[in-house]
Amino acid sequence: MRSIIILVLLLVIVGTGSAQQPQTSSPEATDKAKLDSLRRSGIEALYNLDYDKAERDFKEIVRLYPSHPAGPQLLAARLWIKTLYESRRLQSSLYSSQSFYSSGDDKVDPKIITAFRNLTREAKRLAEVRLKQNPKDIEALDWLAAIQGLKASFEEAVERRHFAALKDGDDAVDHHREVLRLDPNLIDAGLTVGLYEYVVGSLPLPIKVVAGITGFRGSKKKGLAMLERVAQAGTWSRDDARTLLIVLYTREKRFSDALSHARDLSAKYPRNYLFRLEAADALVSQAEVERKNKNIEATVKAEREAFAGVADGRRGRASGKGVSRRDQSRTCRTYAGYDGPSLRGARFRSCR
């Protein structure tokens, strides 16, 4: 149960920012273009694991637009992701392990928690100021949803405060439902709602019945469709959706679809070795399927491709774009229990 609940908490971290665009000749449009440029640059840096550049870009947003919630929210998102990275919690396969939920040994520095809370508190305050002035300010409502979703993610993945995370996650979904009610064409807002639909729709039938009585209803099919639409046509949340779909497609045993997204994201963000690990996970899972079907040729092919990523990381380490020795060891440990027909030799060559 918990391994699927975590998915609803890993919500969109950057806000959809898809509100009505001002005329391109106006000063407001010029400001928005600059803000969007800094935001896009910082998000790209986050995906490439360049946390220093992301911090510079987001701090510049705070300096130029002190009354906008984007700056503190994005700085909080950067702090969250950097914390996950440094504690080695960014690979999605971790969240399917029961040990993640039962272990509380890896405590986070209280200063990080305080800094995160201060940033999200300020971002929420700025969004609420705008909403008091105009309750139908779609952009402010959208940022408020992103802030609540980010708080839920941090509370679950970093602090392990499950009930607090569920509450903030539920608030994020409600806010994005309101965004979609005000403007159904804001595709990015469908990320949070689509994930909610999938999670509730995936609950075991007895739990789903109880959830329905208490007002929680969802459709796994509808949720996947919404996420796929964001992945195809979203503006800010496209890569967030594609990252989530890697997890969901793996859960649905659609390993080739998970592999496709992992490879695309790896090509787009070459410094992010984590997408290579996700691709390797998908390939190893596909190899197991082929092995059960006694398709030895396909099994061997998938296994070799999985470990080619580790070898590629070793060759590219000098350029700063490869997989570090520490993370190669982590990959080897991930597959230590897998016993495919050609994996023993590949594991020996890549992990010795």
Secondary structure in CASP SS format (residue, H / E / C, confidence):
PFRMAT SS
TARGET T0000
AUTHOR 0000-0000-0000
METHOD secondary structure of the structure
MODEL  1
M C 1.00
R H 1.00
S H 1.00
I H 1.00
I H 1.00
I H 1.00
L H 1.00
V H 1.00
L H 1.00
L C 1.00
L C 1.00
V C 1.00
I C 1.00
V C 1.00
G C 1.00
T C 1.00
G C 1.00
S C 1.00
A C 1.00
Q C 1.00
Q C 1.00
P C 1.00
Q C 1.00
T C 1.00
S C 1.00
S C 1.00
P H 1.00
E H 1.00
A H 1.00
T H 1.00
D H 1.00
K H 1.00
A H 1.00
K H 1.00
L H 1.00
D H 1.00
S H 1.00
L H 1.00
R H 1.00
R H 1.00
S H 1.00
G H 1.00
I H 1.00
E H 1.00
A H 1.00
L H 1.00
Y H 1.00
N C 1.00
L C 1.00
D C 1.00
Y H 1.00
D H 1.00
K H 1.00
A H 1.00
E H 1.00
R H 1.00
D H 1.00
F H 1.00
K H 1.00
E H 1.00
I H 1.00
V H 1.00
R H 1.00
L H 1.00
Y C 1.00
P C 1.00
S C 1.00
H C 1.00
P C 1.00
A H 1.00
G H 1.00
P H 1.00
Q H 1.00
L H 1.00
L H 1.00
A H 1.00
A H 1.00
R H 1.00
L H 1.00
W H 1.00
I H 1.00
K H 1.00
T H 1.00
L H 1.00
Y H 1.00
E H 1.00
S C 1.00
R C 1.00
R C 1.00
L C 1.00
Q C 1.00
S H 1.00
S H 1.00
L H 1.00
Y H 1.00
S H 1.00
S C 1.00
Q H 1.00
S H 1.00
F H 1.00
Y H 1.00
S H 1.00
S C 1.00
G C 1.00
D C 1.00
D C 1.00
K C 1.00
V C 1.00
D C 1.00
P H 1.00
K H 1.00
I H 1.00
I H 1.00
T H 1.00
A H 1.00
F H 1.00
R H 1.00
N H 1.00
L H 1.00
T H 1.00
R H 1.00
E H 1.00
A H 1.00
K H 1.00
R H 1.00
L H 1.00
A H 1.00
E H 1.00
V H 1.00
R H 1.00
L H 1.00
K H 1.00
Q H 1.00
N C 1.00
P C 1.00
K C 1.00
D C 1.00
I H 1.00
E H 1.00
A H 1.00
L H 1.00
D H 1.00
W H 1.00
L H 1.00
A H 1.00
A H 1.00
I H 1.00
Q H 1.00
G H 1.00
L H 1.00
K H 1.00
A H 1.00
S H 1.00
F H 1.00
E H 1.00
E H 1.00
A H 1.00
V C 1.00
E C 1.00
R C 1.00
R C 1.00
H H 1.00
F H 1.00
A H 1.00
A H 1.00
L H 1.00
K H 1.00
D H 1.00
G H 1.00
D H 1.00
D H 1.00
A H 1.00
V H 1.00
D H 1.00
H H 1.00
H H 1.00
R H 1.00
E H 1.00
V H 1.00
L H 1.00
R H 1.00
L H 1.00
D C 1.00
P C 1.00
N C 1.00
L C 1.00
I H 1.00
D H 1.00
A H 1.00
G H 1.00
L H 1.00
T H 1.00
V H 1.00
G H 1.00
L H 1.00
Y H 1.00
E H 1.00
Y H 1.00
V H 1.00
V H 1.00
G H 1.00
S C 1.00
L C 1.00
P C 1.00
L H 1.00
P H 1.00
I H 1.00
K H 1.00
V H 1.00
V H 1.00
A H 1.00
G H 1.00
I H 1.00
T C 1.00
G C 1.00
F C 1.00
R C 1.00
G C 1.00
S C 1.00
K H 1.00
K H 1.00
K H 1.00
G H 1.00
L H 1.00
A H 1.00
M H 1.00
L H 1.00
E H 1.00
R H 1.00
V H 1.00
A H 1.00
Q H 1.00
A H 1.00
G C 1.00
T C 1.00
W C 1.00
S C 1.00
R H 1.00
D H 1.00
D H 1.00
A H 1.00
R H 1.00
T H 1.00
L H 1.00
L H 1.00
I H 1.00
V H 1.00
L H 1.00
Y H 1.00
T H 1.00
R H 1.00
E C 1.00
K C 1.00
R C 1.00
F H 1.00
S H 1.00
D H 1.00
A H 1.00
L H 1.00
S H 1.00
H H 1.00
A H 1.00
R H 1.00
D H 1.00
L H 1.00
S H 1.00
A H 1.00
K H 1.00
Y C 1.00
P C 1.00
R C 1.00
N C 1.00
Y C 1.00
L H 1.00
F H 1.00
R H 1.00
L H 1.00
E H 1.00
A H 1.00
A H 1.00
D H 1.00
A H 1.00
L H 1.00
V H 1.00
S H 1.00
Q H 1.00
A H 1.00
E H 1.00
V H 1.00
E H 1.00
R H 1.00
K H 1.00
N C 1.00
K C 1.00
N C 1.00
I H 1.00
E H 1.00
A H 1.00
T H 1.00
V H 1.00
K H 1.00
A H 1.00
E H 1.00
R H 1.00
E H 1.00
A H 1.00
F H 1.00
A H 1.00
G H 1.00
V H 1.00
A H 1.00
D H 1.00
G H 1.00
R H 1.00
R H 1.00
G H 1.00
R H 1.00
A H 1.00
S H 1.00
G C 1.00
K C 1.00
G C 1.00
V C 1.00
S C 1.00
R H 1.00
R H 1.00
D H 1.00
Q H 1.00
S H 1.00
R H 1.00
T H 1.00
C H 1.00
R H 1.00
T H 1.00
Y C 1.00
A C 1.00
G C 1.00
Y C 1.00
D C 1.00
G C 1.00
P C 1.00
S C 1.00
L H 1.00
R H 1.00
G H 1.00
A H 1.00
R H 1.00
F H 1.00
R H 1.00
S H 1.00
C H 1.00
R C 1.00
END
